[in-house]
Amino acid sequence: MDCNCWFQCINPECEATYSIFDSIYQCRECESLLDVTHDLETLRMRSASEWRHLFDDRYQRNIWPYGSGVWGKKEWVCPLIDDENIISFYEGGTNLFWANRLGRELGIGELWIKQCGNSHTGSFKDLGMTVLVSAAQQMMADGKKLRAVACASTGDTSAALAAYAAAADIPSIVFLPREKVSVAQLIQPITNGAMVLAIDTDFDGCMRIVKQVCEEQGIYLANSMNSLRIEGQKTISIELVQQFDWEVPDLIIIPGGNLGNVSALGKGFMQMRDLGLIDKLPRIVCAQTEKANPLYRSFMTGFREFQPIEAEPTLATAIQIGNPVSIERAIRTLKAFEGSVEQASEEELSNAAARADKTGMYNCPQTGVALAALEKIIARGEINPQDRVVVISTAHGLKFTEFKVNYHQKAIPGVDSRFANTPIELPEDINMVQDAIEKKLGALSVG
């Protein structure tokens, strides 16, 4: 099946088109963002049942490159890239965790956590970066000169770009806000050989600089305003439904920063619906921190207004973004999915993450924002007992060890660490050890 795709302006009054192998991120006619558009008529030559069987047959198999959760859907993602130019760590295929204990404690019937952090570089950004770097590899194989690939990042994007670029042997440059990413996130691009620029600004400032650098230096931009990233990230939706034996959940809660993940989530569901694989859409809730909540503020006006803000320092550093690139896409998605936006304070996100950790998880602070939003929605009675609810966990908690340590040491200013758990330091005395154990277990029995 000879499938095709292209860039198309998202502005319905423009709809200019471009090759996906053009180094272009905004429409040259009206400066709107672009979407990757697929030839649906060709894709409809396979029935919905045939697509489901094909995707299931490929899922986590070892036939290159289709065992990847992204490239197993190659015809829907980027069919114009030759297999030999694909750069993949077999991303995707991440655990859909049945959070049974946490769901019971929160009083809902069916809660699942999509563990996107169980990926090569520890975040969902791998899903989009495999497509973008593979496209860059294809462009270079076709004779196009690209000096490097570059991104602005709050941590996770830089890690993904550096790893995939290293595998492709393409120079990478990452622009990070100085002292605003965790040590674990900072060391990832360093170890993979990226040129790391720590800039005295925030993410939005880094974004302004990287856009200008890419335009003037012949460098390929790897942020989510490059629509190829969205194509990889949309496979979260497809894989999620696939893991439920092609049934659609009722509600999905996802953290939002630059908002490419929200629009990608919606795009995957829309494509499945358009090709007949599903017949309903879920509700989508985007969760933001109170310190960086421009989408929430717009939602409170019914999306009639949007004003960028200067994001304040937040524990959820990966979504500390005040001027999200994908704002138009995100609003369009939420309107189509009966969506809403919720926010969480620093204390709410910290305790929500810790509460879930006590049931066996290990959540990043961004997932804490989504879990706090879930608690608020439950408290308002907006979830039916029979609803199947999914929280998207965007990164692995090991990237945020300082956050965990500070929480349990009760060292986060303004946060009452309700679930803090500190080591009990004792001398080498068996009686004191046994007394401490008995005291702890006795308190648990009473509770």
C-alpha positions as CSV (number, residue, x, y, z in Angstrom):
1,M,0.0,0.0,0.0
2,D,1.6,3.3,-1.1
3,C,0.5,5.7,1.6
4,N,1.3,9.4,1.5
5,C,1.4,12.3,4.0
6,W,2.2,16.0,3.9
7,F,2.3,19.1,6.0
8,Q,-0.9,21.2,5.9
9,C,-1.6,24.5,7.5
10,I,-4.1,24.2,10.4
11,N,-5.7,27.5,9.4
12,P,-8.9,26.5,7.6
13,E,-8.8,29.7,5.6
14,C,-5.4,28.9,4.2
15,E,-4.6,25.1,4.1
16,A,-1.3,25.6,2.3
17,T,0.6,22.3,1.9
18,Y,4.3,21.4,2.1
19,S,6.5,18.3,1.9
20,I,7.2,16.7,5.2
21,F,10.9,16.8,4.3
22,D,10.9,20.6,4.1
23,S,12.5,22.3,7.1
24,I,9.4,24.2,7.9
25,Y,7.5,24.6,11.1
26,Q,4.9,27.3,10.4
27,C,3.0,28.1,7.3
28,R,4.8,30.5,4.9
29,E,1.5,32.1,4.0
30,C,-0.1,32.8,7.4
31,E,2.4,31.6,10.0
32,S,0.0,29.2,11.5
33,L,1.3,25.8,12.7
34,L,1.2,22.8,10.4
35,D,-0.3,19.3,10.8
36,V,0.8,16.1,9.1
37,T,-2.1,15.1,7.0
38,H,-2.6,11.6,5.7
39,D,-4.3,10.2,2.5
40,L,-7.3,8.7,4.3
41,E,-8.7,7.3,1.1
42,T,-5.7,5.1,0.6
43,L,-5.7,4.1,4.2
44,R,-9.3,3.1,3.9
45,M,-8.3,0.4,1.3
46,R,-7.7,-1.7,4.4
47,S,-10.7,-2.3,6.6
48,A,-10.8,-1.4,10.3
49,S,-10.6,-5.0,11.2
50,E,-7.5,-5.5,8.9
51,W,-5.8,-2.5,10.6
52,R,-6.4,-3.9,14.0
53,H,-5.1,-7.3,13.1
54,L,-2.0,-5.8,11.4
55,F,-1.2,-3.6,14.4
56,D,-1.7,-6.5,16.8
57,D,0.5,-8.8,14.7
58,R,3.3,-6.3,14.8
59,Y,3.0,-5.2,18.4
60,Q,6.3,-5.8,20.3
61,R,7.5,-8.3,17.7
62,N,11.1,-8.3,16.6
63,I,10.7,-7.6,12.8
64,W,12.4,-4.2,12.1
65,P,11.1,-1.6,12.7
66,Y,7.5,-2.8,13.4
67,G,8.1,-4.0,17.0
68,S,8.3,-0.3,18.0
69,G,5.0,1.1,19.4
70,V,5.4,3.9,16.9
71,W,6.7,2.2,13.8
72,G,4.2,-0.7,14.2
73,K,1.8,2.0,12.9
74,K,4.1,3.3,10.2
75,E,1.4,3.8,7.6
76,W,-0.4,6.1,9.9
77,V,2.7,7.9,11.2
78,C,5.2,8.6,8.4
79,P,5.1,6.1,5.6
80,L,7.6,8.1,3.4
81,I,10.6,7.3,5.6
82,D,12.6,4.2,4.4
83,D,13.0,1.5,7.0
84,E,16.8,1.7,6.8
85,N,16.6,5.4,7.8
86,I,14.5,4.8,10.9
87,I,16.2,5.5,14.2
88,S,14.3,3.6,16.9
89,F,14.9,2.2,20.4
90,Y,11.7,0.2,20.1
91,E,9.9,3.0,22.0
92,G,6.3,2.6,23.0
93,G,4.9,-0.6,24.3
94,T,4.8,0.9,27.8
95,N,2.9,-0.6,30.7
96,L,-0.8,0.2,31.1
97,F,-0.8,-0.2,34.9
98,W,-4.1,-1.1,36.6
99,A,-3.9,1.1,39.7
100,N,-6.4,-1.0,41.5
101,R,-5.5,0.0,45.1
102,L,-5.3,3.7,44.3
103,G,-8.6,3.6,42.5
104,R,-10.3,1.9,45.5
105,E,-8.9,4.5,47.8
106,L,-10.1,7.3,45.6
107,G,-13.5,5.7,45.2
108,I,-13.6,5.0,41.5
109,G,-14.2,1.7,39.8
110,E,-11.4,1.4,37.2
111,L,-8.2,3.5,37.2
112,W,-5.3,2.9,34.9
113,I,-1.9,4.7,34.6
114,K,-0.2,4.7,31.2
115,Q,3.4,4.6,32.2
116,C,5.0,6.5,29.3
117,G,8.2,6.9,31.5
118,N,9.0,3.3,31.0
119,S,10.8,4.2,27.8
120,H,14.4,4.4,26.6
121,T,15.1,7.9,27.9
122,G,12.4,7.8,30.5
123,S,9.6,9.9,29.0
124,F,6.9,10.0,26.3
125,K,9.1,12.4,24.3
126,D,10.8,9.3,22.8
127,L,7.6,8.6,20.8
128,G,7.9,11.9,18.9
129,M,11.6,12.0,18.7
130,T,12.0,8.7,16.8
131,V,9.9,10.2,14.0
132,L,11.6,13.5,13.9
133,V,15.2,12.2,13.9
134,S,14.3,9.5,11.4
135,A,12.9,12.2,9.1
136,A,16.2,14.1,9.5
137,Q,18.1,10.9,8.7
138,Q,15.9,10.5,5.5
139,M,16.5,14.1,4.5
140,M,20.3,13.7,4.8
141,A,20.2,10.4,2.9
142,D,18.4,12.2,0.2
143,G,21.2,14.8,0.0
144,K,19.8,17.6,2.1
145,K,22.3,19.4,4.3
146,L,21.4,19.6,8.0
147,R,24.2,20.8,10.2
148,A,22.6,19.6,13.4
149,V,19.3,19.1,15.2
150,A,18.3,21.3,18.2
151,C,15.6,21.9,20.8
152,A,14.7,24.0,23.7
153,S,13.7,21.9,26.6
154,T,12.7,21.6,30.2
155,G,14.6,18.3,30.4
156,D,12.8,15.4,28.8
157,T,12.9,16.6,25.2
158,S,16.6,17.2,25.4
159,A,17.2,13.7,26.7
160,A,15.2,12.2,23.8
161,L,16.8,14.3,21.1
162,A,20.3,13.7,22.4
163,A,19.8,9.9,22.5
164,Y,18.2,9.5,19.1
165,A,20.6,12.0,17.4
166,A,23.5,10.0,18.9
167,A,22.2,6.8,17.4
168,A,21.9,8.5,14.1
169,D,25.3,10.1,14.4
170,I,23.8,13.6,13.9
171,P,25.1,16.5,16.0
172,S,22.6,17.7,18.6
173,I,22.3,21.0,20.5
174,V,20.0,21.5,23.5
175,F,19.0,24.8,25.1
176,L,18.1,24.4,28.7
177,P,17.0,27.0,31.3
178,R,20.0,27.1,33.7
179,E,19.3,25.5,37.1
180,K,15.7,24.8,36.2
181,V,16.0,21.1,35.3
182,S,16.8,18.2,37.5
183,V,20.4,16.8,37.7
184,A,19.1,13.5,36.2
185,Q,17.6,15.3,33.3
186,L,20.7,17.5,32.8
187,I,23.1,14.6,32.7
188,Q,21.2,12.7,30.0
189,P,22.0,14.9,27.0
190,I,25.5,15.4,28.4
191,T,26.2,11.6,28.4
192,N,24.8,11.2,24.9
193,G,27.3,13.8,23.5
194,A,24.9,16.8,22.9
195,M,26.1,20.3,23.0
196,V,24.3,21.6,26.1
197,L,23.7,25.3,26.4
198,A,22.4,26.3,29.9
199,I,20.8,29.7,29.3
200,D,19.9,32.3,32.0
201,T,16.2,32.3,31.1
202,D,13.2,30.1,31.3
203,F,11.8,27.6,28.7
204,D,10.0,30.3,26.8
205,G,13.2,32.3,26.5
206,C,15.1,29.2,25.3
207,M,12.4,28.6,22.7
208,R,12.7,32.1,21.3
209,I,16.5,31.6,21.0
210,V,16.4,28.2,19.4
211,K,13.9,29.2,16.8
212,Q,16.1,32.0,15.6
213,V,19.3,29.9,15.7
214,C,17.6,27.1,13.6
215,E,16.4,29.7,11.1
216,E,19.8,31.4,10.7
217,Q,22.2,28.4,11.1
218,G,20.7,25.7,8.9
219,I,19.8,23.6,12.0
220,Y,16.7,21.4,12.2
221,L,14.2,22.3,14.9
222,A,13.2,19.4,17.1
223,N,10.5,21.0,19.3
224,S,6.8,20.0,19.0
225,M,6.1,23.0,16.8
226,N,7.7,20.6,14.3
227,S,4.6,18.5,13.5
228,L,6.5,15.3,13.0
229,R,6.8,15.1,16.7
230,I,3.1,15.0,17.1
231,E,2.9,12.0,14.7
232,G,4.9,9.8,17.0
233,Q,3.2,11.1,20.2
234,K,-0.3,10.4,18.8
235,T,0.5,6.6,19.0
236,I,-0.1,6.9,22.7
237,S,-3.9,6.9,21.9
238,I,-3.7,4.0,19.5
239,E,-1.6,1.9,21.8
240,L,-3.9,2.7,24.7
241,V,-7.0,1.5,22.9
242,Q,-5.0,-1.5,21.6
243,Q,-4.1,-2.5,25.1
244,F,-7.8,-2.3,26.0
245,D,-8.6,-4.8,23.1
246,W,-9.7,-1.8,21.0
247,E,-12.1,-0.4,23.5
248,V,-12.1,3.4,24.2
249,P,-11.7,4.6,27.9
250,D,-14.2,7.1,29.2
251,L,-11.8,9.8,30.6
252,I,-8.1,10.6,30.0
253,I,-6.2,13.0,32.2
254,I,-2.9,14.3,30.8
255,P,-0.4,16.9,32.1
256,G,0.1,19.9,29.8
257,G,3.0,22.2,29.3
258,N,3.8,23.1,25.7
259,L,0.6,21.2,24.9
260,G,1.8,19.1,22.0
261,N,0.9,16.0,24.0
262,V,-2.8,17.1,24.3
263,S,-3.2,17.7,20.6
264,A,-1.3,14.4,19.8
265,L,-3.6,12.5,22.1
266,G,-6.6,13.9,20.3
267,K,-5.2,13.3,16.8
268,G,-4.6,9.6,17.5
269,F,-8.2,9.1,18.5
270,M,-9.6,11.2,15.6
271,Q,-7.6,9.1,13.1
272,M,-8.9,5.8,14.6
273,R,-12.4,7.1,14.4
274,D,-12.0,8.4,10.8
275,L,-10.8,5.0,9.8
276,G,-13.5,3.1,11.6
277,L,-11.4,1.4,14.3
278,I,-13.4,3.1,17.1
279,D,-16.9,4.6,17.2
280,K,-16.6,7.0,20.2
281,L,-14.2,9.5,21.7
282,P,-13.1,9.9,25.3
283,R,-13.3,13.0,27.4
284,I,-9.9,14.6,27.8
285,V,-8.8,16.7,30.8
286,C,-5.5,18.7,30.6
287,A,-3.9,19.3,34.0
288,Q,-1.6,22.3,34.6
289,T,0.2,23.6,37.6
290,E,-1.1,26.8,39.1
291,K,2.4,28.3,38.5
292,A,2.2,27.8,34.8
293,N,-1.5,27.7,33.8
294,P,-2.2,29.7,30.6
295,L,-4.5,27.1,29.2
296,Y,-6.4,26.9,32.4
297,R,-6.9,30.6,32.4
298,S,-8.1,30.5,28.8
299,F,-10.5,27.6,29.7
300,M,-12.0,29.8,32.4
301,T,-13.0,32.2,29.7
302,G,-14.6,29.5,27.6
303,F,-11.4,29.6,25.4
304,R,-12.6,33.0,24.2
305,E,-9.3,34.6,25.3
306,F,-5.7,33.4,25.6
307,Q,-2.8,35.4,27.1
308,P,0.7,34.1,27.5
309,I,2.1,34.4,31.0
310,E,5.5,34.3,32.7
311,A,5.6,30.9,34.3
312,E,6.6,30.8,37.9
313,P,9.0,28.3,39.4
314,T,7.2,25.0,40.0
315,L,8.0,21.5,41.2
316,A,6.6,20.3,37.9
317,T,9.5,21.7,36.0
318,A,8.8,19.9,32.8
319,I,5.5,21.8,32.3
320,Q,6.8,25.2,33.5
321,I,5.8,26.9,30.3
322,G,3.9,30.2,30.0
323,N,3.6,30.5,26.2
324,P,2.8,27.1,24.9
325,V,3.6,26.6,21.2
326,S,0.7,24.2,20.6
327,I,-2.0,26.3,22.2
328,E,-4.3,26.5,19.1
329,R,-4.0,22.7,18.5
330,A,-4.8,22.0,22.2
331,I,-7.9,24.2,22.3
332,R,-9.2,22.7,19.1
333,T,-8.6,19.2,20.6
334,L,-10.3,20.0,23.9
335,K,-13.4,21.5,22.2
336,A,-13.7,18.3,20.0
337,F,-13.4,16.0,23.0
338,E,-15.7,17.7,25.5
339,G,-12.5,18.5,27.3
340,S,-11.7,20.7,30.3
341,V,-8.6,22.0,32.1
342,E,-7.8,21.6,35.8
343,Q,-5.0,23.1,37.8
344,A,-3.0,21.9,40.9
345,S,-1.1,23.8,43.6
346,E,2.4,22.7,44.6
347,E,1.0,21.1,47.7
348,E,-1.7,19.3,45.8
349,L,0.6,17.9,43.2
350,S,3.2,16.8,45.8
351,N,0.7,14.9,47.9
352,A,-1.1,13.4,45.0
353,A,2.2,12.0,43.6
354,A,3.2,10.7,47.1
355,R,-0.2,9.2,47.8
356,A,0.0,7.2,44.5
357,D,3.6,6.2,45.3
358,K,2.4,4.6,48.5
359,T,0.3,2.2,46.3
360,G,3.4,1.0,44.4
361,M,4.1,3.7,41.8
362,Y,7.0,6.2,41.5
363,N,5.5,9.3,40.0
364,C,7.1,12.3,38.4
365,P,5.8,15.7,39.6
366,Q,4.0,16.2,36.3
367,T,2.0,13.0,36.9
368,G,1.3,14.4,40.3
369,V,-0.4,17.4,38.6
370,A,-2.6,15.0,36.7
371,L,-3.4,12.9,39.8
372,A,-4.3,16.0,41.8
373,A,-6.6,17.0,38.9
374,L,-8.2,13.5,39.1
375,E,-8.8,14.0,42.9
376,K,-10.5,17.3,42.2
377,I,-12.7,15.9,39.5
378,I,-13.8,13.0,41.7
379,A,-14.6,15.4,44.6
380,R,-16.9,17.3,42.2
381,G,-18.7,14.1,41.3
382,E,-17.8,14.3,37.6
383,I,-16.8,10.7,37.3
384,N,-19.3,7.9,37.1
385,P,-18.6,4.7,39.2
386,Q,-18.5,2.6,36.0
387,D,-16.1,4.9,34.1
388,R,-12.8,3.7,32.9
389,V,-10.3,6.4,33.7
390,V,-6.7,6.7,32.4
391,V,-4.0,9.0,33.7
392,I,-1.1,9.6,31.4
393,S,2.2,9.4,33.3
394,T,4.6,11.4,31.1
395,A,8.0,10.6,32.7
396,H,9.8,8.3,35.1
397,G,10.0,9.4,38.7
398,L,13.7,8.5,38.8
399,K,14.3,11.7,36.9
400,F,13.1,13.7,39.8
401,T,14.9,12.1,42.8
402,E,15.5,15.5,44.5
403,F,11.7,16.2,44.4
404,K,11.1,12.8,46.2
405,V,13.9,13.3,48.7
406,N,12.8,16.9,49.6
407,Y,9.2,15.7,50.0
408,H,9.9,12.9,52.4
409,Q,12.3,15.1,54.4
410,K,9.5,17.7,54.6
411,A,11.9,20.2,53.0
412,I,9.6,21.7,50.3
413,P,8.6,25.2,51.4
414,G,4.9,25.7,51.7
415,V,4.1,22.0,51.3
416,D,2.6,19.9,54.1
417,S,4.0,16.5,53.2
418,R,1.1,14.4,54.4
419,F,2.5,11.1,53.2
420,A,6.2,11.7,54.2
421,N,8.1,8.5,55.1
422,T,11.5,8.9,56.8
423,P,14.0,6.3,57.8
424,I,14.1,5.3,61.4
425,E,17.7,5.6,62.6
426,L,18.6,3.2,65.4
427,P,21.7,1.8,67.2
428,E,22.8,-1.8,66.8
429,D,20.3,-3.0,69.4
430,I,17.9,-5.8,68.6
431,N,15.5,-4.8,71.3
432,M,15.2,-1.3,70.0
433,V,14.8,-2.6,66.4
434,Q,12.0,-4.9,67.5
435,D,10.3,-2.2,69.5
436,A,10.4,0.1,66.4
437,I,8.9,-2.6,64.2
438,E,6.2,-3.4,66.7
439,K,5.3,0.3,67.1
440,K,5.0,0.7,63.4
441,L,3.0,-2.4,62.7
442,G,0.8,-1.7,65.7
443,A,0.0,1.8,64.3
444,L,-0.9,0.2,60.9
445,S,-3.2,-2.3,62.6
446,V,-5.0,0.4,64.4
447,G,-5.3,2.5,61.2
